[in-house]
Amino acid sequence: SQTRQRRARAGKLVVVAGSVGSGCTTLACNLAASLSALHPQSAELLLDFGTPVGTAATYMGIAPRVAFAEAVRNLERCDKTYLDTAIAQNTRGLGVLPLFAAARDLRGLNLSEVFQMLAIILSIYHLVVADIGGAVFSEVGQYLLQTADEIVVVCDQSVAGILEGKKIAANLREKIGTRLQAGVAVNHYEPALGVDAAHVGEALGLPLLGQGIIPERRLPLIQAMNGGALAVDALPKDAYSRAVQQCAGLLAGRIWPDSNPEGTRGAAGWLRRWRTMA
């Protein structure tokens, strides 16, 4: 049924998955903003389902008006008008929907209604980016992974990070099989550690997403966040932003191959557009 939903819906789903501490949420926020910049006329939503919940909204300087759990309880009211009104957006028009306002809000939720809500969201929004960092093996995380058009597996260069990445990759191969469309992004990348991105991708048994390198840029990221902005918006020429923009261009070429701004299929036109925008 998940495969049928994936083929039938109009919206595209990109899932950003990784372990706690891998930088999943920061990457998901900046990736969603970058994709939104490439497709400004589209209705786009970031599902803030990572651990801890609510971090994405904070990074984007947004105060959520409604959470996913509340929307599920109001399932009969959830149409485009309700979601457009209830979901807070940033200045770019990118909506952010956290999983819950308080953990107790999840109690008593019907799982089938949770999946119905996700299906409604995917029927309304042209693009949904889901951050499930730290929640990969939850039922909702598994559902999103199995319905995704593209999956970004976020991993760092640590032994623990690579081991966790291998577990995630093995789960993807088991559950998705030949339909799997996934790429590895090695986050917090430091050349001095001596573990190159190719080694990490090989360990996980998955291809890299482009060069697969998201450099360690803690200071500018914090500076941008403290100013209530994302790095790709506040510091578009920073190495971190450039790396995320490249990933966004590659993903855009895959999920929107027929609407390439340069009139060619694939990622090349999207990447050229980023260069003119930055």
Backbone torsions as a table, in degrees:
resi	resn	phi	psi	omega
1	SER	NA	-36.1	179.2
2	GLN	-65.2	-37.5	177.8
3	THR	-63.9	-41.5	179.0
4	ARG	-62.9	-43.1	178.2
5	GLN	-60.7	-40.9	-177.3
6	ARG	-61.9	-38.3	-177.0
7	ARG	-81.4	-29.7	-172.8
8	ALA	-82.4	-32.3	-171.8
9	ARG	-74.0	158.7	179.0
10	ALA	-87.3	-34.7	-176.6
11	GLY	-74.2	153.2	177.2
12	LYS	-103.0	145.0	-177.9
13	LEU	-122.6	120.7	173.3
14	VAL	-112.4	122.7	-178.8
15	VAL	-107.8	129.2	177.1
16	VAL	-105.9	114.7	-171.9
17	ALA	-124.0	141.1	177.8
18	GLY	-177.1	178.5	-179.7
19	SER	-85.8	166.6	175.3
20	VAL	-60.7	132.6	178.9
21	GLY	91.6	-2.9	-178.7
22	SER	-81.8	-8.0	-178.3
23	GLY	86.5	21.5	-177.0
24	CYS	-57.6	-48.4	-173.9
25	THR	-65.6	-44.8	178.5
26	THR	-59.3	-44.1	179.8
27	LEU	-66.2	-43.0	180.0
28	ALA	-60.0	-43.6	179.2
29	CYS	-60.9	-49.3	-177.4
30	ASN	-69.9	-34.4	177.4
31	LEU	-67.7	-43.8	178.7
32	ALA	-61.8	-43.0	178.9
33	ALA	-64.3	-38.2	179.7
34	SER	-67.2	-42.2	177.3
35	LEU	-66.1	-37.3	177.6
36	SER	-62.9	-38.0	178.7
37	ALA	-66.3	-33.3	-179.8
38	LEU	-76.6	-24.6	-176.7
39	HIS	-130.2	61.7	-168.8
40	PRO	-64.5	-20.3	-178.6
41	GLN	-87.5	-3.6	-176.8
42	SER	-88.3	150.3	171.7
43	ALA	-83.1	119.5	-173.6
44	GLU	-131.7	145.5	-173.8
45	LEU	-137.8	139.4	172.7
46	LEU	-106.0	119.7	174.4
47	LEU	-86.4	114.3	-176.0
48	ASP	-92.0	74.3	-173.9
49	PHE	-108.4	8.5	-179.1
50	GLY	-77.7	176.4	179.0
51	THR	-111.1	127.4	-4.2
52	PRO	-75.8	147.1	-178.6
53	VAL	-67.7	142.5	177.1
54	GLY	96.2	-7.6	-177.3
55	THR	-66.7	-38.4	-177.9
56	ALA	-60.8	-43.4	179.1
57	ALA	-61.3	-39.8	178.4
58	THR	-63.2	-46.4	179.7
59	TYR	-59.1	-33.8	-176.0
60	MET	-91.1	1.2	178.3
61	GLY	69.4	33.8	-176.6
62	ILE	-116.4	139.2	173.0
63	ALA	-102.2	106.0	-176.8
64	PRO	-60.9	141.0	177.1
65	ARG	-96.0	-23.5	-179.4
66	VAL	-147.0	153.0	176.8
67	ALA	-115.1	162.7	-178.1
68	PHE	-58.5	-44.0	-178.6
69	ALA	-58.5	-40.8	178.0
70	GLU	-65.9	-40.5	178.9
71	ALA	-62.3	-39.2	178.4
72	VAL	-61.4	-40.6	179.7
73	ARG	-68.5	-19.2	177.2
74	ASN	-111.6	37.1	-171.7
75	LEU	-53.7	-40.6	-176.4
76	GLU	-65.4	-23.3	-179.7
77	ARG	-90.6	-9.0	-169.3
78	CYS	-81.0	86.9	170.6
79	ASP	-118.3	-174.4	-176.7
80	LYS	-60.6	-40.2	-179.1
81	THR	-62.1	-45.8	-179.9
82	TYR	-62.0	-47.4	-177.0
83	LEU	-67.0	-40.4	178.6
84	ASP	-61.2	-35.9	-178.7
85	THR	-79.1	-40.5	-170.9
86	ALA	-82.7	-33.0	-173.1
87	ILE	-86.0	125.2	179.3
88	ALA	-70.6	146.5	-179.4
89	GLN	-127.9	155.6	172.5
90	ASN	-87.1	-176.8	-176.4
91	THR	-65.0	-19.3	178.9
92	ARG	-81.1	-14.2	-175.8
93	GLY	91.4	9.4	178.1
94	LEU	-82.8	119.5	179.2
95	GLY	-81.2	151.6	177.7
96	VAL	-130.4	127.5	-179.0
97	LEU	-126.6	105.2	177.2
98	PRO	-73.4	159.4	-178.2
99	LEU	-65.0	-43.5	-179.8
100	PHE	-154.5	163.4	172.6
101	ALA	-87.9	-35.8	175.5
102	ALA	-142.2	144.2	-174.7
103	ALA	-55.6	-31.9	-178.7
104	ARG	-64.0	-19.3	-179.4
105	ASP	-65.2	-18.8	180.0
106	LEU	-79.3	-16.9	-177.2
107	ARG	-63.6	132.5	175.3
108	GLY	80.6	1.6	178.1
109	LEU	-68.4	136.2	177.3
110	ASN	-82.5	123.4	-174.8
111	LEU	-62.4	-36.6	179.1
112	SER	-65.0	-33.8	177.1
113	GLU	-72.5	-32.8	174.0
114	VAL	-59.7	-46.9	-179.6
115	PHE	-67.3	-35.9	175.9
116	GLN	-61.4	-41.5	179.9
117	MET	-63.1	-42.2	178.1
118	LEU	-63.3	-38.9	178.3
119	ALA	-64.8	-39.4	177.2
120	ILE	-61.9	-46.3	179.6
121	ILE	-58.2	-44.1	-178.1
122	LEU	-71.7	-18.1	176.3
123	SER	-84.9	-19.2	-176.4
124	ILE	-97.7	-43.1	-174.6
125	TYR	-91.8	140.3	178.1
126	HIS	-69.8	-33.7	179.2
127	LEU	-142.1	133.0	173.4
128	VAL	-123.3	125.7	172.0
129	VAL	-106.4	123.3	-177.5
130	ALA	-111.6	121.0	173.6
131	ASP	-92.3	114.6	177.7
132	ILE	-122.2	30.0	178.3
133	GLY	-58.8	123.3	-178.3
134	GLY	85.1	-4.0	-178.7
135	ALA	-129.4	25.7	-175.6
136	VAL	-58.9	-39.9	-172.5
137	PHE	-95.1	8.0	172.9
138	SER	-73.1	164.2	-179.5
139	GLU	-63.8	-39.1	178.3
140	VAL	-68.6	-41.7	177.4
141	GLY	-59.5	-43.5	179.4
142	GLN	-65.9	-39.8	177.8
143	TYR	-60.5	-47.3	-178.6
144	LEU	-63.5	-41.4	178.9
145	LEU	-62.4	-40.2	-176.7
146	GLN	-78.8	-11.5	176.2
147	THR	-106.0	-1.5	-173.3
148	ALA	-70.8	146.9	169.7
149	ASP	-83.4	-37.2	178.0
150	GLU	-141.3	141.9	178.6
151	ILE	-123.4	131.1	173.9
152	VAL	-108.3	114.6	178.2
153	VAL	-93.8	115.6	-176.9
154	VAL	-95.0	130.0	-176.0
155	CYS	-147.0	147.9	173.9
156	ASP	-104.7	-170.1	-174.4
157	GLN	-93.4	3.5	-179.1
158	SER	-78.0	156.5	177.3
159	VAL	-59.8	-45.5	-179.7
160	ALA	-62.5	-41.5	179.9
161	GLY	-64.7	-41.6	179.6
162	ILE	-67.6	-40.3	177.9
163	LEU	-62.1	-42.5	178.0
164	GLU	-66.5	-38.9	177.0
165	GLY	-61.8	-37.6	178.0
166	LYS	-64.6	-37.9	177.5
167	LYS	-64.1	-43.3	179.5
168	ILE	-64.0	-45.4	-179.5
169	ALA	-62.4	-41.4	178.6
170	ALA	-63.2	-40.9	177.5
171	ASN	-62.4	-41.5	179.5
172	LEU	-63.1	-44.3	179.9
173	ARG	-64.2	-38.4	-179.2
174	GLU	-68.4	-44.1	-173.1
175	LYS	-85.5	-30.3	-172.4
176	ILE	-108.9	-33.9	176.1
177	GLY	65.1	-131.1	-173.1
178	THR	-71.4	-14.7	178.4
179	ARG	-79.0	-6.8	-171.8
180	LEU	-61.8	124.5	173.3
181	GLN	-123.3	93.3	-174.4
182	ALA	-138.2	149.0	175.3
183	GLY	-139.2	149.7	-177.4
184	VAL	-96.1	133.7	171.6
185	ALA	-116.1	114.9	179.9
186	VAL	-85.5	106.1	-173.0
187	ASN	-91.3	162.2	-177.3
188	HIS	54.5	35.6	-171.4
189	TYR	-67.5	128.5	177.3
190	GLU	-127.3	112.4	179.5
191	PRO	-56.5	-32.3	-176.6
192	ALA	-63.9	-18.1	-179.9
193	LEU	-72.8	-17.9	175.9
194	GLY	76.2	12.0	177.1
195	VAL	-113.9	102.9	-174.9
196	ASP	-80.7	164.9	-176.0
197	ALA	-62.4	-37.5	179.8
198	ALA	-60.2	-38.4	178.4
199	HIS	-63.6	-42.3	179.9
200	VAL	-64.3	-46.1	178.5
201	GLY	-60.1	-41.3	178.3
202	GLU	-63.6	-41.3	179.4
203	ALA	-62.4	-37.4	-179.6
204	LEU	-82.6	-17.3	-178.1
205	GLY	73.4	27.1	-179.5
206	LEU	-130.1	150.8	177.3
207	PRO	-70.9	155.1	173.8
208	LEU	-75.0	151.4	173.2
209	LEU	-86.1	100.3	-173.4
210	GLY	65.8	-129.8	175.8
211	GLN	-73.4	-18.6	175.7
212	GLY	76.4	11.7	-174.0
213	ILE	-116.3	121.7	170.6
214	ILE	-115.0	105.2	-170.4
215	PRO	-67.2	153.4	174.3
216	GLU	-70.2	116.5	-178.9
217	ARG	-142.1	56.8	-172.6
218	ARG	-58.9	-46.3	-175.6
219	LEU	-60.2	-54.6	179.7
220	PRO	-63.8	-31.8	177.8
221	LEU	-63.8	-45.3	179.4
222	ILE	-66.1	-40.2	178.3
223	GLN	-59.9	-43.2	179.5
224	ALA	-65.2	-46.5	-179.3
225	MET	-62.6	-41.3	179.5
226	ASN	-63.5	-23.1	176.2
227	GLY	-91.3	7.2	179.1
228	GLY	72.6	27.7	-178.0
229	ALA	-135.3	165.2	175.1
230	LEU	-94.7	154.9	-177.6
231	ALA	-58.8	-40.9	-177.1
232	VAL	-65.5	-23.4	177.5
233	ASP	-90.5	-46.7	-176.0
234	ALA	-78.1	-34.4	-175.3
235	LEU	-133.6	65.8	-173.4
236	PRO	-64.3	-20.8	-179.0
237	LYS	-96.4	-1.2	178.2
238	ASP	-66.7	153.5	-178.2
239	ALA	-58.1	-38.3	178.4
240	TYR	-62.7	-48.7	-178.9
241	SER	-61.4	-42.7	179.2
242	ARG	-59.8	-41.8	-179.6
243	ALA	-65.7	-42.7	179.2
244	VAL	-66.1	-40.7	178.6
245	GLN	-60.9	-38.4	177.7
246	GLN	-63.9	-43.6	177.7
247	CYS	-60.7	-42.6	179.7
248	ALA	-62.7	-41.3	178.5
249	GLY	-62.0	-41.6	178.3
250	LEU	-64.9	-44.9	179.6
251	LEU	-65.0	-40.9	179.5
252	ALA	-60.6	-40.1	178.8
253	GLY	-64.1	-26.3	180.0
254	ARG	-86.6	-41.9	-173.9
255	ILE	-87.6	-21.3	176.9
256	TRP	-127.9	56.9	-173.6
257	PRO	-64.5	-25.1	-175.8
258	ASP	-95.3	0.7	179.7
259	SER	-121.2	31.1	-178.7
260	ASN	-61.8	130.2	-177.5
261	PRO	-64.3	-19.3	-179.1
262	GLU	-99.2	2.8	177.3
263	GLY	79.5	10.5	177.6
264	THR	-120.3	151.5	179.6
265	ARG	-76.0	154.9	176.0
266	GLY	91.3	-165.0	-169.8
267	ALA	-87.4	-18.9	-170.1
268	ALA	-57.3	-45.7	-179.1
269	GLY	-64.5	-38.5	178.7
270	TRP	-65.0	-40.3	179.4
271	LEU	-66.1	-38.1	177.4
272	ARG	-64.7	-37.2	178.8
273	ARG	-63.7	-39.8	178.7
274	TRP	-60.1	-39.4	-177.6
275	ARG	-64.6	-33.9	179.7
276	THR	-78.8	-25.3	-178.9
277	MET	-80.9	-33.0	-172.9
278	ALA	-73.1	NA	NA
